[in-house]
């Protein structure tokens, strides 16, 4: 009887035997022989016993083999037609290595991870440890002795996505091209050297608070400064730097070996903490590294001749590196990636501080020892949050009260206790910013475990999971990990605007790079990094530092590349040639005019100048026959004050402080009780031209209702009749424009390569001409909610414009009305200029 539908047929009481563990293929084929012969007969009948491949399909199936055979034949022919076979003194194995293709050699080279040093190309150009990752995804450029990622492939767009990631995510940039220099010697000698080359110097009068200065000296904070040449600090600027001291406990001063300082050539003092050996790091950009390193070495030699105390100055290039993480979610990415060790009480406290790192003040330094972020069979590395909970549950109340007060109480109290624990290391007895492994250059830092060892160990774990015996699969991974480390020392630097820097050994860049990316960080190049700096209102080196040699060298290379690209295009579509870099010396023509630029042009003024802007001795000095780079450097004869003290001293020197510029003071606090505060306008032309030195200040430009400002745009001074463009509420304002012929002839290049400002002679063209007072160094970032441009303008001219506008509008507003015209545009755009030194205490931070 057949079984009913829906009910399975009854099975026999004995179950079928399981399949064998090992299958004999030969016996299996013999048992299936009749079936295979029948199948072969069917195929033979269909093909007519012709099993040859058709010629139309033969190329597709065997084409790669033919190419491979040709390559082998060519290689053999090359061996026979070479230098006569293998040369004497070389083995067959060495000859075989020479035949390896370039692609294979590069693959093996990039897989290496030496303990120190950069990989170099054939011409000596250094490669970052993340070069292979960047080269597959980014456009690479050879810059400052490195192969650096310029940005994503394309036309240089994508700023809107970058700003969105900055606001809602995290960005990462490999800043290993910023190199550290270490000074090691007596503390008073190091301070004397810093007084020679840094402004503001740690020991000199600065505008920062005394408490912050002490924290920098103790090594719990880092500081920004400007590096200058010895002797003329205001006229020979090199680069902005970040410097940081190694923390020092008072009890540890006597325990430091005197022979470790300067290889025995340094003598510490007999008494007093100022002569104790100290260590200092100065981080320099690669664009100005050689110039800055030579200046520091010269200062050390000068200090040794004057005091007899030697301070060693050497570079740590190839030993330690730096990664930059920016964005609102930067600290979350760091907390996911960094797993601090919690073996000791000090390490446990640092793990707790990392869990609350967002409460640390800017410029803070935090030292950690973290586990390898890769997928390791770790012994239970716990994140910072778990360490925080374990500390709260396991430590005694006395220990919590004495050393880790931050783990109890309300959030506001925890923040205060965290700050006290971090800022008062001598009271707690633990320096949260010290990392002996990184600071001791004599100790060799072990590199991480190689990738092949990790892959082998991971494969063994998978075999054990499937109950396979891994003994026959090569050497155990534990035997190959003797010379490597599973933990890494790092230093975290907190920046002012949602940013962090990770200082770690160079050999550990690859493991942390991949882990940070896998945890949500988006990689950016040099172009995107400059967008972020401009959007935040920060200067980017060397693009926003026109008074240094690195800027002139970079712009000279940019000008040559622009010229080469323009020569490849037909004359009909070739763009208008504009000055690169901007002709800063042309501003002296405006300074020479003085207050007359506010009244509009007069015919007699133009006739006296012959259609060319009047030149002063400074402009004539720049037109001498010098080299390309020296000529570009000579075109900027002035200085840029970046501290209120320097700007105040300059204003007092030229006009007894009567300029309406208020460095680091609120506009409301200015006393306007003077019955005639605008008497500066009545100065004569002779008095105005007496000062032959340019003093440029950094300003931030915001468009007034409309306009986009590009890099290189010229900032011009409005005349009295132009102020209605900003003050009038009527929307039907006539736009100020110039002719296209004026755009081509505004700046003309001389035979010497110098650019000169041409004043139009046509009276109709004079009506729309405005005198230049500065230039834009970083233009608007497309996609920004509040676009801002970075520019530099002459301080005396800005003060003159403020006098004019306050007197005309009877309003004391901090912004200054200016015109901005892009170099290839015919339209002037309205803008509001804000002086940076009036809004903040210092202008030292950079990106």
C-alpha positions in Angstrom: 0.0 0.0 0.0 1.4 3.4 -1.0 2.0 5.9 1.8 -0.4 8.7 2.1 0.5 12.2 0.7 2.2 14.3 3.4 3.5 11.3 5.4 7.1 10.1 4.8 7.7 6.5 3.9 8.7 4.2 6.8 12.5 3.8 7.1 14.3 0.7 7.9 15.5 0.1 11.4 19.2 0.1 10.3 20.6 3.5 9.2 22.8 3.6 6.1 26.6 3.6 6.8 28.3 7.1 6.8 30.6 8.0 3.9 34.2 7.1 4.4 36.6 9.5 5.8 39.1 9.1 3.0 38.0 8.6 -0.6 40.1 6.6 -3.1 39.7 8.5 -6.4 40.9 5.6 -8.5 38.4 3.1 -7.2 35.7 5.7 -7.4 36.5 6.3 -11.1 36.6 2.5 -11.9 33.1 2.0 -10.3 31.8 4.9 -12.5 33.6 3.7 -15.6 30.5 2.6 -17.6 28.8 5.9 -17.0 31.8 7.9 -18.2 32.2 5.8 -21.3 28.6 6.3 -22.2 29.0 10.1 -21.7 32.1 10.0 -23.9 30.2 8.3 -26.7 27.4 10.8 -26.7 29.9 13.7 -26.9 31.8 12.0 -29.7 28.7 11.6 -31.8 27.9 15.2 -31.4 31.4 16.4 -32.4 31.9 13.8 -35.1 34.9 12.4 -33.3 36.7 15.8 -33.8 37.9 17.0 -30.4 40.1 19.8 -31.8 39.5 23.4 -30.7 38.1 25.7 -33.4 40.5 28.4 -34.6 38.0 31.1 -33.7 38.2 30.0 -30.0 41.9 29.0 -29.9 43.1 32.6 -29.3 40.9 33.1 -26.3 41.9 29.9 -24.5 45.7 29.8 -25.2 46.6 33.4 -25.8 48.2 33.9 -22.4 50.4 30.9 -22.9 51.7 32.2 -26.3 52.6 35.6 -24.6 54.3 33.8 -21.8 56.4 31.7 -24.2 57.4 34.8 -26.1 58.6 36.5 -22.8 60.7 33.4 -22.0 62.3 33.4 -25.5 63.1 37.1 -25.2 64.6 36.7 -21.8 66.8 33.8 -23.1 67.9 35.9 -26.1 68.8 38.8 -23.8 70.9 36.5 -21.6 72.8 35.3 -24.7 73.3 38.8 -26.2 74.2 40.5 -23.0 77.6 41.0 -21.4 78.7 37.4 -22.1 76.8 35.5 -19.4 77.2 35.7 -15.7 80.0 38.0 -14.6 82.8 36.6 -12.3 82.2 36.8 -8.6 78.3 36.4 -8.9 76.4 33.2 -8.3 73.4 31.9 -10.2 71.1 33.0 -7.4 72.3 36.6 -7.7 71.8 36.5 -11.4 68.3 35.1 -10.9 67.5 38.0 -8.5 68.5 40.5 -11.2 65.9 39.1 -13.6 63.0 39.8 -11.2 60.7 42.4 -12.7 60.3 45.9 -11.4 56.8 45.2 -10.3 57.9 42.2 -8.2 60.8 44.1 -6.7 58.5 47.0 -5.7 56.0 44.6 -4.2 58.6 43.0 -2.0 60.0 46.4 -1.1 56.7 47.7 0.1 56.0 44.6 2.1 59.0 45.3 4.2 58.7 47.2 7.5 62.1 48.1 8.8 62.5 49.4 12.3 63.7 52.8 11.0 64.3 54.8 7.9 62.1 55.7 4.9 62.1 53.6 1.7 63.7 55.6 -1.2 63.3 55.5 -5.0 66.1 55.5 -7.5 66.6 59.2 -7.4 66.6 59.4 -3.6 63.0 60.5 -3.1 61.6 59.2 0.2 58.3 57.3 0.4 55.9 57.2 3.3 55.1 53.9 5.0 51.6 54.4 3.6 52.9 55.0 0.0 51.4 51.8 -1.4 48.0 52.5 0.1 48.0 56.1 -1.2 49.4 55.3 -4.7 46.4 53.0 -5.4 43.8 55.6 -4.5 45.4 59.1 -4.7 47.2 61.3 -7.2 50.8 61.4 -6.0 53.3 64.3 -6.4 57.0 64.6 -5.8 57.2 67.4 -3.2 59.8 68.4 -0.6 61.9 65.3 -1.1 58.9 62.9 -0.6 56.3 61.2 -2.7 53.1 62.7 -1.1 49.4 62.2 -1.8 48.0 65.3 -3.4 44.4 64.3 -3.4 41.8 62.1 -4.9 41.9 61.6 -8.7 39.9 64.0 -10.7 39.8 67.8 -11.2 40.3 68.7 -7.6 36.7 68.7 -6.5 35.0 66.9 -3.7 35.3 69.6 -1.0 31.7 69.3 0.0 32.1 65.7 1.0 35.3 66.5 2.9 33.6 69.2 4.9 30.7 66.8 5.6 33.1 64.2 6.9 34.8 66.8 9.0 31.5 67.9 10.6 29.9 64.4 11.1 32.9 62.0 10.9 36.6 61.8 11.2 39.5 62.4 8.7 43.1 61.1 8.9 46.3 62.4 7.2 49.7 60.9 7.2 52.0 63.7 8.3 55.2 61.7 8.5 56.8 64.3 6.3 56.9 66.6 9.3 60.2 65.7 10.9 61.3 66.1 14.5 64.6 67.7 15.7 65.8 66.9 19.3 67.8 69.3 21.5 69.5 67.6 24.4 71.5 69.4 27.1 71.2 71.7 30.1 67.9 73.4 30.5 69.3 77.0 30.7 71.3 76.4 27.5 68.3 75.1 25.6 66.2 78.1 26.7 69.0 80.4 25.5 69.0 78.8 22.1 65.2 79.1 21.9 65.5 82.8 22.7 67.8 83.1 19.6 65.5 81.5 17.1 61.9 81.3 18.4 59.2 84.0 18.7 57.7 84.0 21.2 60.3 82.2 23.2 59.4 80.3 26.3 61.5 82.4 28.6 60.7 85.7 27.1 57.7 87.9 27.7 54.6 86.4 26.0 50.9 87.0 26.1 50.1 83.5 27.4 49.3 83.0 31.0 52.0 82.1 33.5 50.3 78.8 34.4 50.3 77.7 30.8 53.9 78.6 30.4 54.8 76.5 33.4 52.8 73.6 32.0 54.8 73.8 28.7 58.1 73.8 30.6 56.9 70.8 32.7 56.1 68.9 29.5 52.3 68.4 29.9 51.5 70.8 27.1 53.1 71.7 23.7 53.4 75.1 22.2 53.5 76.9 18.9 56.2 79.3 17.8 57.8 80.9 14.8 61.3 79.8 13.8 63.7 82.6 12.6 67.3 82.8 11.7 69.8 83.9 14.4 70.4 87.6 14.5 67.5 89.1 12.5 64.4 87.5 13.9 61.8 89.7 12.1 63.3 89.7 8.6 64.4 86.1 8.1 61.4 83.9 8.9 61.8 80.1 8.3 58.7 78.2 9.4 56.2 77.7 12.1 57.1 74.9 14.5 55.6 72.8 17.4 57.9 72.3 20.3 57.4 70.1 23.4 59.6 69.3 26.4 60.1 65.9 27.9 58.4 65.8 31.3 60.7 65.8 34.3 60.0 64.9 37.9 62.1 66.7 40.5 63.1 63.4 42.1 64.3 62.1 38.7 66.7 65.0 38.0 69.5 63.4 39.8 68.9 60.0 38.4 69.5 61.0 34.8 72.9 59.9 33.4 75.1 62.9 32.6 76.9 60.9 29.9 73.7 60.4 27.9 73.5 64.1 27.2 75.4 65.2 24.0 77.5 62.1 24.1 79.4 63.2 27.2 80.2 66.8 26.0 77.5 68.5 28.1 78.2 69.5 31.7 75.4 70.0 34.0 75.4 72.7 36.6 76.4 72.2 40.2 73.2 73.3 41.7 69.8 74.5 40.5 67.2 73.0 38.3 68.0 75.2 35.4 71.2 73.3 34.6 69.6 69.8 34.7 69.7 67.9 31.5 66.5 68.2 29.4 65.2 67.1 26.1 63.2 69.1 23.6 61.4 68.2 20.3 60.9 70.7 17.6 58.6 69.5 14.7 59.4 71.0 11.3 57.7 70.8 8.0 59.7 69.0 5.3 59.5 72.2 3.1 61.7 74.1 5.5 63.5 71.2 7.3 67.0 71.7 6.0 66.9 75.5 6.5 65.5 75.1 10.0 67.9 72.4 11.0 70.9 74.4 9.9 69.6 77.4 11.9 69.2 75.3 15.1 72.7 73.8 14.7 74.2 77.3 14.2 72.4 78.5 17.3 73.7 75.5 19.3 77.3 76.2 18.1 76.9 79.9 19.0 75.6 79.0 22.5 78.6 76.6 23.0 81.1 79.3 22.1 79.4 81.8 24.5 78.8 79.6 27.5 81.0 76.6 27.0 78.0 74.2 27.4 77.3 71.9 24.6 73.7 71.2 23.4 73.4 68.3 21.0 71.1 68.9 18.0 70.2 65.9 15.9 67.2 64.8 13.8 64.9 61.9 14.5 64.0 61.4 10.9 63.1 57.8 10.2 62.5 56.9 13.9 59.2 58.6 14.9 56.3 59.9 12.8 53.0 61.6 13.2 49.4 61.0 12.1 46.7 63.7 12.2 43.1 62.9 12.9 40.4 65.6 12.5 36.7 65.9 12.8 33.9 65.6 15.4 34.2 61.9 15.7 38.1 61.8 16.0 38.1 61.0 19.6 35.6 58.1 19.1 37.8 56.6 16.4 40.8 56.9 18.7 39.0 55.2 21.6 38.0 52.3 19.3 41.5 51.9 17.9 43.7 52.4 21.0 43.6 49.7 23.6 45.9 50.8 26.5 47.7 48.4 28.7 46.4 48.3 32.2 49.1 46.3 34.0 50.1 49.1 36.4 48.3 51.8 38.3 49.8 54.5 36.0 48.8 52.8 32.9 45.3 52.3 34.3 45.0 56.0 35.0 46.1 56.8 31.5 43.4 54.5 30.1 40.8 56.3 32.2 42.0 59.7 30.9 41.7 58.4 27.3 38.1 57.6 28.1 37.5 61.2 29.1 40.0 62.8 26.7 37.4 65.2 25.3 37.6 67.1 28.6 41.3 67.8 28.2 42.3 71.3 27.2 43.8 72.2 23.9 47.6 71.6 23.5 47.4 68.8 26.0 49.8 65.8 25.8 48.8 62.3 26.8 51.1 59.3 26.8 49.9 55.7 26.4 51.2 52.2 25.8 48.7 50.4 23.6 48.3 47.0 22.2 48.8 46.1 18.5 45.5 47.2 16.9 45.5 44.3 14.4 43.6 41.0 14.9 45.9 39.4 17.4 45.3 36.5 19.8 45.7 39.0 22.6 45.6 38.2 26.2 42.5 40.2 26.8 43.2 43.8 25.8 40.4 45.9 27.2 39.3 49.2 25.9 39.4 52.4 27.9 35.8 52.2 29.0 36.3 48.7 30.5 39.4 49.8 32.2 37.5 52.7 33.7 34.9 50.4 35.1 37.5 48.0 36.5 39.3 50.8 38.2 36.1 52.0 39.8 35.3 48.5 41.2 38.7 47.2 42.2 40.7 50.0 43.6 40.4 50.9 47.3 38.8 54.1 48.4 42.2 55.4 49.5 43.7 54.8 46.1 40.8 56.4 44.4 41.0 59.5 46.7 44.8 59.9 46.2 45.5 58.9 42.6 42.3 58.4 40.6 39.8 60.9 41.9 38.3 61.3 38.4 36.3 58.1 38.6 33.6 59.1 41.1 31.2 62.0 41.4 29.4 64.1 38.9 30.7 64.8 35.4 31.6 68.4 36.2 33.6 67.3 39.2 35.2 64.6 37.2 36.4 67.1 34.6 38.0 69.2 37.3 39.7 66.2 38.9 40.9 65.1 35.5 42.4 68.5 34.8 44.1 68.5 38.2 45.5 65.0 37.7 46.9 65.9 34.3 48.1 69.5 35.0 49.7 68.8 38.4 51.9 65.8 37.8 54.3 66.5 40.7 51.4 66.4 43.1 50.0 63.1 41.9 53.5 61.6 41.3 52.6 60.4 37.8 53.3 62.2 34.5 50.5 61.4 32.1 52.5 62.9 29.2 55.8 61.0 29.6 56.9 58.2 27.2 60.3 56.9 27.9 60.4 54.6 24.9 59.8 57.4 22.5 62.1 60.0 24.2 65.1 57.7 24.7 66.6 57.7 21.3 69.4 55.3 22.5 66.8 52.5 23.1 65.8 50.6 19.9 62.1 50.3 19.6 61.0 46.9 18.4 58.9 46.8 15.2 55.5 45.2 15.1 54.9 41.5 14.2 55.1 41.0 10.5 52.0 40.4 8.5 53.1 37.0 7.3 53.5 35.8 10.9 50.1 37.1 11.8 48.5 35.4 8.8 50.2 32.1 9.8 49.0 32.4 13.3 45.5 33.2 12.2 45.6 30.2 9.9 46.6 28.0 12.8 43.7 29.2 14.8 41.3 28.4 12.0 42.7 24.9 11.7 42.3 24.3 15.4 38.8 25.5 15.2 38.1 22.8 12.6 40.0 20.2 14.7 42.8 19.9 12.2 46.4 19.3 13.3 48.5 22.5 12.4 51.9 20.9 13.2 52.6 20.2 9.6 51.9 23.7 8.3 55.2 25.4 8.9 57.0 27.0 11.9 54.8 28.1 14.8 54.2 31.9 14.9 55.4 32.1 18.5 59.0 31.3 17.5 59.1 34.1 15.0 57.9 36.9 17.5 61.0 37.1 19.7 62.4 40.2 18.0 59.1 42.0 17.7 56.7 43.7 20.1 52.9 43.4 20.6 52.6 46.9 22.3 53.5 50.4 21.1 54.1 53.7 22.9 52.2 56.6 21.6 51.8 60.3 22.4 48.4 62.1 21.8 48.4 65.8 21.1 45.1 67.6 21.3 44.6 70.5 19.0 42.3 73.5 19.4 39.7 72.7 16.7 38.6 69.1 16.9 41.9 67.6 16.0 44.4 65.1 17.4 48.0 64.1 16.5 49.4 60.6 17.2 53.2 60.4 17.6 54.4 56.9 17.4 57.4 54.9 16.0 57.7 54.9 12.2 57.6 51.1 12.0 54.1 51.2 13.6 52.5 53.5 11.1 51.1 50.6 8.9 49.2 48.7 11.7 47.6 51.9 13.1 46.8 53.3 9.7 44.7 50.3 8.6 43.0 50.1 12.0 42.0 53.8 12.0 40.6 53.5 8.5 38.6 50.4 9.4 37.1 52.2 12.3 35.7 55.0 10.1 38.4 57.5 9.4 38.5 58.9 5.9 41.9 59.6 4.3 42.8 63.0 2.9 45.7 64.4 1.0 47.5 67.7 0.8 44.8 69.4 -1.1 42.0 68.3 1.2 44.1 69.2 4.2 44.5 72.8 2.9 40.7 73.0 2.4 40.2 72.1 6.1 42.7 74.7 7.2 41.1 77.4 5.1 37.6 76.5 6.2 38.7 76.7 9.9 40.4 80.0 9.4 43.9 78.6 10.1 47.0 79.2 7.9 48.5 76.2 6.1 52.2 75.9 5.7 53.8 76.9 3.3 50.8 78.2 1.3 49.8 80.9 3.8 53.3 82.1 4.8 54.5 84.4 2.1 57.4 85.7 4.1 59.4 82.4 4.1 61.7 80.8 1.5 59.6 77.6 1.4 56.6 79.6 0.1 58.6 81.3 -2.6 60.2 78.0 -3.7 56.8 76.3 -3.9 55.2 79.2 -5.8 58.1 79.2 -8.3 57.5 75.6 -9.1 53.8 76.2 -9.4 54.5 79.1 -11.8 56.7 76.9 -14.0 54.1 74.2 -14.1 51.4 76.7 -15.1 53.5 78.0 -17.9 54.2 74.6 -19.3 50.5 73.7 -19.2 49.6 77.0 -20.9 52.2 76.5 -23.7 50.4 73.2 -24.7 47.2 75.1 -25.5 46.5 77.1 -28.6 46.8 80.8 -28.5 43.1 81.3 -29.0 42.2 79.5 -25.8 45.3 80.2 -23.8 44.4 81.7 -20.4 45.6 85.1 -19.3 48.9 85.0 -17.6 48.8 86.1 -14.0 51.6 86.7 -11.5 52.5 83.7 -9.4 53.4 84.3 -6.6 51.5 87.6 -6.1 53.6 90.7 -6.6 53.8 91.8 -3.0 56.2 94.7 -3.8 53.4 96.4 -5.8 51.7 97.2 -2.5 54.5 99.7 -1.9 53.0 101.8 -4.7 49.8 102.1 -2.7 51.7 102.9 0.5 53.5 105.7 -1.4 50.2 107.2 -2.5 49.0 107.4 1.1 45.6 109.0 1.8 45.2 110.0 -1.8 43.9 106.5 -2.7 40.7 107.3 -0.8 39.8 110.3 -2.9 39.9 108.7 -6.3 42.3 109.4 -9.2 43.3 112.8 -10.3 44.7 113.4 -13.8 47.8 115.2 -12.6 48.8 112.3 -10.4 48.7 109.9 -13.4 50.6 112.3 -15.7 53.3 112.6 -13.1 53.8 108.8 -12.9 53.6 108.2 -16.6 51.1 105.4 -16.3 53.3 103.3 -14.1 53.0 103.0 -10.4 55.7 105.0 -8.5 58.6 102.9 -7.3 60.4 103.4 -4.0 63.8 102.2 -3.0 62.3 98.9 -1.9 60.9 98.1 -5.3 64.2 99.1 -7.0 66.0 96.7 -4.6 63.8 93.8 -5.7 64.6 94.4 -9.4 68.3 93.6 -9.1 69.7 90.8 -11.2 69.5 87.8 -8.9 68.6 84.1 -9.3 65.1 82.9 -9.7 64.6 81.8 -6.1 66.5 84.7 -4.6 64.6 87.1 -6.8 61.3 85.7 -5.6 62.5 86.0 -2.0 63.6 89.6 -2.6 60.2 90.5 -3.9 58.8 90.3 -0.4 60.7 92.9 1.7 58.8 93.2 4.9 57.6 91.2 7.8 54.4 89.7 9.2 53.7 90.2 12.9 52.0 87.1 14.5 51.8 88.3 18.1 50.1 91.4 19.5 53.4 92.5 21.1 55.3 92.7 17.8 52.4 94.6 16.1 52.1 97.0 19.0 55.8 97.8 18.9 55.7 98.4 15.2 52.7 100.8 15.5 54.4 102.7 18.3 57.6 103.0 16.3 56.0 104.6 13.2 53.2 106.7 14.6 53.2 106.5 18.5 50.4 104.0 18.4 47.8 106.3 16.7 46.8 103.7 14.2 43.3 102.3 14.7 44.5 98.7 15.0 43.8 96.9 18.3 45.8 93.7 18.7 44.3 91.2 21.1 41.8 93.8 22.5 38.1 93.9 22.2 36.7 96.7 20.1 34.4 97.7 23.0 37.4 98.3 25.4 39.0 101.0 23.1 38.8 104.5 24.5 37.5 107.0 21.9 37.6 110.0 24.2 40.2 111.7 21.9 38.4 114.6 20.3 40.2 114.0 17.0 41.0 110.3 16.8 41.1 110.4 13.0 44.0 112.9 12.7 46.2 110.3 11.0 44.5 111.0 7.7 45.9 114.5 7.7 49.5 113.3 7.6 51.4 114.5 4.6 52.5 112.4 1.7 56.1 112.8 2.8 55.3 111.4 6.3 53.4 108.5 4.7 56.2 107.4 2.5 58.8 107.7 5.3 58.3 104.1 6.3 59.7 101.9 3.5 58.9 98.6 5.1 55.9 96.4 4.4 53.9 95.2 7.5 51.4 92.6 6.4 48.7 91.2 8.8 46.6 88.1 8.2 43.0 88.8 7.6 39.9 86.7 7.0 37.7 87.7 4.0 33.9 87.1 4.0 31.9 87.8 0.9 29.3 90.6 1.2 26.1 88.9 -0.2 27.8 87.4 -3.2 31.1 86.5 -4.8 33.8 83.7 -4.7 37.4 84.6 -4.0 40.1 82.5 -5.6 43.7 82.1 -4.6 45.8 85.0 -5.8 42.9 87.5 -5.9 43.9 91.1 -5.3 42.4 93.0 -2.4 41.8 96.7 -3.2 40.9 99.8 -1.2 37.5 101.4 -1.8 37.2 105.2 -2.3 34.8 107.4 -0.4 32.1 107.1 -3.1 32.2 103.3 -2.9 31.0 103.1 0.8 27.4 103.3 -0.3 27.8 99.8 -1.8 28.0 98.4 1.8 25.8 100.9 3.7 22.9 101.4 1.3 20.0 99.1 1.6 19.1 99.5 -2.0 19.5 96.3 -3.9 20.0 98.0 -7.3 23.7 98.9 -6.9 25.8 99.4 -10.0 28.6 96.7 -10.1 32.1 98.0 -10.3 33.9 96.4 -13.2 37.0 96.9 -15.3 37.7 96.2 -19.0 39.1 93.0 -20.3 42.2 94.8 -21.6 42.9 96.1 -18.2 42.8 92.6 -16.8 45.5 91.6 -19.3 47.7 94.7 -18.6 47.1 95.3 -14.9 50.3 93.4 -14.0 53.0 93.1 -16.6 56.0 90.9 -16.4 59.4 92.5 -17.0 62.4 90.9 -18.7 63.9 90.2 -15.3 60.8 88.2 -14.3 59.5 90.8 -11.9 55.9 91.9 -12.1 55.0 95.6 -12.2 51.7 97.3 -11.5 50.4 99.3 -14.5 48.1 102.3 -13.8 45.7 102.9 -16.7 46.1 106.2 -18.6 42.6 106.3 -20.0 40.4 108.6 -17.9 37.4 106.2 -18.3 39.5 103.3 -17.1 40.8 105.4 -14.1 37.2 105.7 -12.9 37.1 101.9 -12.1 40.7 101.5 -10.9 41.3 100.7 -7.2 44.7 100.5 -5.5 45.8 97.1 -4.3 46.5 96.6 -0.5 47.0 92.8 -0.3 46.5 89.5 -1.9 44.6 86.3 -1.2 46.7 83.2 -0.4 43.9 80.6 0.1 40.5 81.0 -1.6 37.0 79.9 -0.8 36.3 76.2 -0.2 33.3 75.1 -2.3 30.5 73.7 -0.3 31.3 75.5 2.9 28.4 76.9 4.9 30.4 80.0 5.8 33.1 80.4 3.2 36.2 82.3 4.2 39.4 83.3 2.4 42.8 83.9 3.9 44.6 87.1 2.8 47.5 89.4 3.8 47.1 93.1 3.7 49.2 96.1 4.6 48.6 97.2 8.2 49.0 100.9 7.6 46.6 100.8 4.7 44.0 98.9 6.7 44.2 101.4 9.5 43.8 104.2 7.0 40.7 102.5 5.6 39.2 102.0 9.1 39.7 105.8 9.8 37.9 106.6 6.5 35.0 104.3 7.1 34.5 105.1 10.7 34.5 108.8 10.0 32.1 108.4 7.0 29.6 106.0 8.5 29.9 107.1 12.1 30.0 103.4 13.2 32.9 101.6 14.9 32.6 98.1 13.6 35.5 95.7 13.6 35.1 94.7 9.9 36.8 96.7 7.2 35.1 97.2 3.8 37.4 96.1 0.9 37.1 95.2 -2.8 38.3 91.8 -4.0 38.9 91.0 -7.7 40.1 87.7 -9.0 43.1 87.9 -11.3 41.3 86.8 -14.4 38.0 88.5 -13.6 36.7 92.0 -14.6 34.3 92.4 -11.6 35.1 93.8 -8.1 33.3 92.0 -5.3 32.4 93.4 -2.0 34.0 91.8 1.1 34.4 92.3 4.8 37.9 92.0 6.2 38.6 90.8 9.8 42.1 91.2 11.3 43.0 88.0 13.0 45.2 89.6 15.7 42.2 91.6 16.8 40.0 88.5 17.4 42.5 86.3 19.2 45.6 86.6 21.4 48.1 85.1 19.0 48.3 84.0 15.4 50.6 81.0 15.9 48.5 78.0 15.2 48.7 76.4 11.8 47.9 73.2 10.0 
